[in-house]
Amino acid sequence: MPLVRIDLNQDKYNAETSKKIGNLVYVAMEEELSVPKDDKFQIITRHENSELNYAKSYLGIEYTDGIVFIQITLNDGRSVDLKKNLYARIANDLSKELNIRKEDVFISLVEVKKENWSFGNGEAQYAK
């Protein structure tokens, strides 16, 4: 059910690396949140550096032009511990596999009710 949007700097990440980021996020969601197999819907957008507007630091974290914005829209109801595990897993995997600084992994979760999805055919497949 998740819809993942990944926004990043086109000067720092080529199309192949961008796709790898998406795959690592998907595997983390599968293993940490029990997202069903093949429930992979992602929009990956590479931007000019001038199109990414962010503070150079926040909460003691320094950001670089390698920042990766990850927004995950998913069903509500997961525990804080599961969310923390997901954040750590994504940051660790991106760092280990692609040498992306953990400080540059910005993640936002947007939780919605199940009836707020339509996967096609104009139907609310998960509505009760």
Steps between C-alpha positions, in 0.01 A plus 500: 500500500782748537558769242860617515626827363875548481645837407870558450767704326558393139861619521568259788292198399466347155196301386656166596586610853154657539341165413727324752385743769140410421576129516673533838205696638260232373698214657515688831122550495445133416722379783431763766131575437386172339395677181357236264712364215455699178339791687753734342383841380770765479554837338867590477578853387845639433511878533740777418676609818316835492166316524582347839451753778613393847683636801873433513446368853212413730492335843879482492504309170705648214369436147685490169392512135478121529180522705234242412138580584286189552127538561304184568120506501367188670217362710485630854539285807867407520680540830764763571758221540424362152536850355832554678624165371400597147679837518818338630485218246460734203778734615735210577431321170545813289823576684638147476393417144528840328729709724225754570557688823245401763465869580373556145216247525183699574189282551139603548211261561146601406240270654156458346197278555463192281195635319714783359656276234390397153738268316307522174159443344357791700457269802593539865646150534564525874183687601271309733 
